[in-house]
Amino acid sequence: MRGWLRALLRLTSLRLRLVTVFALVALVAAVSVSGIAYWLNRDAVLTRAQNAALRDFRETLGEQASVLPEESSCGDYTGMAGAVARNTLDYQVVLRAEPAEGGRICTAESDPAVFAYAMVPDSLVEAVNDRRDGDGEAAYHLYWQRITVDGDPYLIGGTRVMGGGPTGYMYVSLAPERDDLNSLAWSLGIATALAVIGSVLLAQAAATMVLRPVQRLSDAAQRLGEGKLDTRLEVRGADELAELTRTFNRSVASLEQRVKDLSAREAASRRFVADMSHELRTPMTAITAMTEVLEDEVDNLDPMIAPAVQLVVSETRRLNDLVENLMEVTRFDAGTARMVLDEVDIADQVTACIDARAWLDAVELNADRGIIARLDPRRLDVILANLIGNALKHGGSPVSVTIREEAAAHGASTVLVEVADRGPGIPDEVLPHVFDRFYKASASRPRSDGSGLGLSIALENAHLHGGDISAHNAKDGGAVFTLRLPREPDLPERQPAGAESRPGGPAEGEPG
């Protein structure tokens, strides 16, 4: 299929179209010129040959008729036919006359084997014998007709000698003229073919000259698409393509400056978030410690202020989780997140995650022991906690967790972990955004228990392992999140300098 597609693209290339147009124009022009030249030469050659033969026949016929005796016999006419036929143009003669003593009509043929009276077309006989009244002495005219005998062209001419003379017919071959015209046609055909070939070569050269700057622009645009914003083209000449090159260079320079500005702003924003998160950790640690003391003493507090203390404790924990999540996000964006790999039994890891969060009664685990993968246990725990916690929070229990293996390309295998809930599912308009940061599934609940970063962090952790997470709605209802992880992740040998490993946030997440 790809081979056919490449062939089709080659057939529709601009170079081929240019060459084809050039070739067609040259072919039409050459054929037109050759055709006109052939027909003009054909008419000139045939007209010259037939005029020469007819003129010689008429003059010779008149000369021989003038020396006939007044009372001519058939023998006289036979001698006259032979005399007229003795000419340099090699035509044969037939004479028709009525002898003076009366009797039957006399037919004299110079060479009956070549030209007989029966070969004369009736239409020509009728035209020759047709007397034109009012023409005076020119009562009879010279007529001619071209015929084909056994595939060869011939000219037959006829006229009647004035003053009661005989009627004469001449028969001459036009084969030499036909051969000359065939040679001319072959010459014109060869010239046409050479013209088309020359036009194709010229079109190829012209297309190369025209398309070389276009190819340079295409290559530069491809490098630009690969992110090489320092791409520039050398301006050559002062034509439209040179102006297009200048416009391209100006556009790329403007784009490069814009990207630099945006990158600087994005870097500044990331530094701000990272610095803010780090600065918030110290006061948040103190606040958290104080809230834990208050929570321990809540039973001894005034019942009027106990709810307020509980609210402060929950919001403090939520704020602390948000700070931790923001720090983890900044590490992902900066590329400093570090992996600590170990041989992990996926079923044991899921069981430990569920048990640590007291979800055993709300989660159904369908997995076989012994599915081992080389993973980062802490980051896998973060992924599982976010997916299962998200399903419990928004889908309700029981949540089903299924673990299985799936064959992958090149003989490798992939571990699949499916987390399915029994809830109403994810709306279609929300489904494409479930892994977006801070995305809320409903504008009516802008303040939820989660930070909106849980699923995003889970996806980033999956990407660190070379895996992925997808979400869809089951046919029988409920949302299904599928985690795909390679059993042997393909990771870089060295981690970025200054990388550190910190907790990746609590078990929380928003469905979008």
N, C-alpha and C positions, 0 to 999 in steps of 0.2 A: 504493500500500500504506500509506504513511504517512497519507494522507488518510482512509482507512478506519479506521486505528488511532485517529486523533484523534476521528473521529465516534463510534467505540465508546467511547472514554474519556468523551466528553461525555454519551453515553447512560447511562453507569454512574456519573455524577457524583453526589455526595451531594445537591447542590441539586435535581437532577432527581428523585432518589428521594423526597426530602421532598415536593416539589410533587406528584409522582404519588400518594403515599400520601394526602396531604391531599385531592386531587381524588377519589380512589377512595372515601375515607371519606365525603366530602360527597355524592358521587353515590349511594352506597348509602343514606345517610340520607335524602337528598332523594327518591329513588325510593320508598323504603319509606314515608315520610310521605305522599307524593303518592298512592301506590297505596292506602294505607289510607283516606285522605281521599276518594279517588274512589269506592271501593267502599262506604264508609259513605253518601256522598251519593247514589250510584246506588240503593242499597237504599231510602234514605229517599224519594227522588223517585218511584221506581216504585211503592213501597208506598203512598205518599200518593195518587198518581194513580189506581191501580187500586182502592184502597179507596173513594175518592170516587165513581168511576164505578159500582162494584158496589153501593155503598150507595144511590146515587140510583136505579139501575135497580131494585133490590129494592123500595124504597119506592114508586116510581112504578108499578111493575108491580102491587103490592098495591092501591094506590089505584084504578087503572083496572080491576082485576079485581073490585073491590067494587061497581062501578056497572054491571057487565054484566047484561043481563037473564038470567032463569033459563034460558030456552031461547035460547041465543045461536047465531047463524048465522055463516057464514064472513065475511059482511060486517061483523058486529059485531067479529070478531077483527081484521079488517083495519083498522077504525077504531081499535081499541084499540092495534094496533101503531104506527100513525101518532101516536096521542096520547102513547104512551110515548117515541117517538123525538123528540118535540118537547121538547128539553131543552137546557140550557146547556152540557152536556158533549159534545155533538155525537156521540152514538153512535147506531148503527142497531139495529133490533130485528126479530127473527123469532119468531113465535108458532106453536105447534103445538097443535091441539086437535081433539076429536071433537065435532061438533055434537050437539045434544040429540036431533034427529030421526033420528040414526044416519046411516050412510053412510061415505063415505070421510073420511080425516083431513084436516082443514083446515090449510093452511100460509099464514100471513099475514106478509108482508115489508114493512117500512116503505120500503125502497129496494132492490129486487131487483138493480139494477145495481151496488150497492155491497156488499150483504151478502145472500147467499142461504143457504137451509138446507143446501145441499150443501157449503158452506164450513165447517160445524161439524164438528170432528174427532169420529170415532166414539167415541173414548175418553171425550170429554166428554159425548156423548149417553148413553152407557151409565152414566156416573156420575150424571148428573142423573136418569135414570129408575130408578135403583136405590133401592128402598124400604127404609128402615131400620126393621126391626121393633123394638118396645120403646121407640121415641122419642116415642110418643104423637102429639101434633099435629105435631111436627117430624119427620115421616117422610121429608121430602125436604130436602136441603141445597143451598146455593148453591156452585157449583163454578166455577173459572176456569182459563184456560190462555193462555199467551202463544205467539203464532205469528208467523211472518214471511211476508209476502206481497210479492213483487216487491222484496225487500230492505228493506221497511219493517216495523217491529214493530207488532203489534196485540195487543189483549186481547179474548178471547172469554170471556164468563161466561154461565152458565145455571142456571136453577132452575125448579121446578114449583110452581105456585100450589096451596096447600092447599085441600081441599074440592072436588076434582074440577075445579079451574081448569086453564087452559092451561099449557103448558111454554114459557117464554120464554128467548130467547137475545139477548144484546147483543154489539155489535161496535164497539170504539172504537180509534182510532189512538193509538199511543204515540210518534209521530214528534216532537211538540214536546218531550217529555221526553228523547228521544234527542238532539235538537239541543242542549238545555240541558246534557246530560251531555257531549256532544262539546266544547261551549264550555268546560265545566269542565275536561275533560281537556287541552285546549290551554292553558288558564290554568295548570294544574298543571305541564305540560311546560315552559312558559316560566319559571315560578318555579323549577323544577328546574335548568334551564340557567343561570339567573341565580345560583342558589345555588352551582352548580359553578364558574362563572366567578369569583364572589366568593371562593370557597374557594381557587381557584388564586392569585388576587391576594393573598389573606391568607397563603397558604403561601409565596408568593414573598417577601413582606415578612418573614415569620417566618424563612424560610431565610436571607435576607440578614442579619437580626439575629443569628441563631445562627452562621452560617458566616463572618461578618466576622472575629470573633476567631480562628476556625480558619484563615482565609486569612492573617491577620497572623502566626499561628504558623508556617504553611507558608513564608511569605516569609522570616521570621526564620531558620527552619531552613535554607532555601536559602542565605541569606547566611552562616550559620554553616558550611555545607558548603563555601563558597568561601573559608573561612579568616578571615572577619571575626569574630573572637572578641569584639569589643567590642559585638556586637549585643545590645540589650536591648529589652524590650517594656514599654509603659506599662500598668500594672495598672488596670483599670477595673471597678468594682463589687465585689461580695463573693460572687459565685456560684461554681459549680464551674469555669467557664472562667477566672475571675480567679485562682482557686487554681492552676489549671494554668499560667497565665502566670507566677505567682510561682515555681512549681517550675521552669519553663523558665529564668527569670532566674537562679535559684540554681544550676542545673546548668551554665549557660553560664559563670557567674562562677567556679565551681569548675574547669571545664574550662580556662578562660583562665589561671587561676593555675597549674594543672598543666602546661599547655603552656609557660608562662613559665619554670617551674622546669626542665622538660626542656630547653628551649632554652638556658637558662643553663648547665646541665650539659653539653649538647652543645658549646656554644661553648667552655666551659672545657676539655673534652676535646680539641677541635681545637687550641686554643691550646697545650695541653700537648704534643700530638704535633708541632705545628709548631716550638715552642721546643726540644723535645727533638731534633728532626731537625737544626735549625740548630746547636744546641750540639754535636751529634755530628759535624758536618762537619769541624770543625777537628781534633779528635783523630783522626778517621778519615783525614784527609789525611796526617797524620804517620805513622799506622800503615801506611797504604798505601805510602807512600814507603819505610818500613823493610822491608815485606814484599817490595817489588820488589828492594831490595838483597839481601835474604836469598835470593830466588829466583835472582838472578844468581850468587850464590856457592854454590848448593846442590851443585854438582859438587865443590867443594873442601871440603865439610863431611864430618864423620864419617858413614859409611853408616848408623850406628845412629840418628842424629838427623835424617837427610835426610827420611824420611817425615813426621816431626813438622813439619818446616819446610814441606813441601808442604801439609799439612793446615792449618797456620796461614795460608798464603798463600790457599788456596781459601776458607776460612771468612771471611778478611778481605775478600776480594772480594765474597763473598755478603752480608756485613754492609754493605759500602759500597753495593751495589746496593739493599739493603733501605732504607737511609737515603734514597737518591735517590728511590726509589719512594714512600716516605712523604711526602717533601716535595712530590712531584708530586700525590699524593692530597690533601694539605692545600690546595694551590692550586685543585684542582677544587672541593673543598668550600667554600672561601671565595669562589669565583667570580672569582679573580684570574688565571686562566690566559689568556695572551694569544696571539692568532693573528697569524702573519706570512704573508700569502697571496702566492702567486706562480703563474704559469702553469706547470703541470707535465704532462709526458707520463707517463701512468700506467705504460706499459710500461717506459720508461727508469728510472722511479723503482723499480719492482720489480726490474729488473735490477741497479741500483746497490745495492739492499738485499741482494740475494743475493750479489753479488760481494764486498761489503765484509765479509761474514761467511763467505766461502769455502764457500757452499752450492751452487755451480753444478752440481756432480756429483750432488747429491741432490734437485734441484728441476727439474721440467719446467714451462716457461713457455709458455702458449698465449695469445698476445695479438698484436694488430696495433698497429703504431706509429701515432701520430697521434691517439690518444684523449687530448685535452687537457682538463684541469679546473683550476679555480682553487682551490688548496689550500695548506695549510701543509706544505712538504716535510718538515720535521723531524718533525712529528707524524704524517704519513703513514708515514714510515720507522719510527716507533715502533710504529704499528699493524701494519704488514707484518712487522716483525721478531718481534713477539709471536705473531702468528698462524702464520707459517711455522715459527718456532722451536718453538712448542708442538706443531705437527704432526710435526716431525722428532723431537721428544723422546718423544712419547707414541704416535705413529702409525707412525713409521718411514718410511724413504725407499722409493721415490721419492714426493715430495710434488708434487701437480699444482696449479699456479696458473693460473687462467683469468680473463681480463679481457674484459668486453663492455659494451656500452651497452644501456640499457633506457629506453623511452619512459615518461615520467611525466605527471602531470596538468598542465593549463594549458600544454601545449606544451614543458615543460621535459624534461630528460633526466637520467638517473642512471647513474653508473658502478658496475658490479658487479665485485667481485674475489672469486673463489671459491678457497678454499684447501682441498684435499681430500687426505687421507692414505690409506694402505693398512692402517691398524691395525684393531683389533677394534671401534672405535667407542666411543661414550660410553654408559654405562649409562642406562636410562630414568630412574631415580631421581636421577641426577646431572645430567642434561641441563638442568633448570630452574635449576641453581645454578652453571653454568660461569662466569658473569661476576660471581659474588659475591666479595667481598674475603676473602682468606685461607681460602677454601673448599678443602678437600682431598678429592679424589675417593675416597680410601680412608683409613680410620683406621689402617690398618696401616703407612702410610708418612707419619707426621706430619712427618718431616724429609726434605724433598725438596730438589733443587737450586734450585727456584724459591721465590719469596716468596709466591706465591698472589695477587699483585697485577697480574701482567702483563696478563691478559685484561680485568680491571677497568679498568686504565689505557687499554687499547686501545679499550674501549667508550666511555669518557669522551672520548677524543680524537675518536672518530667523532661523538659527540653535539655536540662543539664545531663540527664542520663541518656540522651539520644532518643527519647521516646516522645509520646504525645498523649493528649487527652481530648476526647470528643464527647459530644452530648447529643442525644436525640430522645424523642418520646416513643415509648413502647406502644404497640398496637392496642394492648388491653388497658392502657392507662399508666401514668407514672413516667417519671424521667429516668433515663439511663445514662450514666457517665461511664465511659470506657477508657481505662488507663492501659496504654501499650508501652512496655519497657523491654529493651533488648536484654537477653541474658548476659551478654558480654558487651557493655557499652564501649564505644569507640571514643575515647577521651584523649585530649592533648596530654603529652608527657609531663609538661611543666605548667604549673598554675601561675597566674599573675602575681607579681611581687606585692607583698602587703596583704595578701588574701587572708581572710579569717573566717572561722565558722562559728556562727551564733545561732540561737534558736530562730526558727522560721515562722513564729507566730502561733497563735492558739488554733484549736480545731474549730474553725468557723469558716463561713463562706456565704456568698449571696448568689442566687440563681440569676446572675446577670447584673 
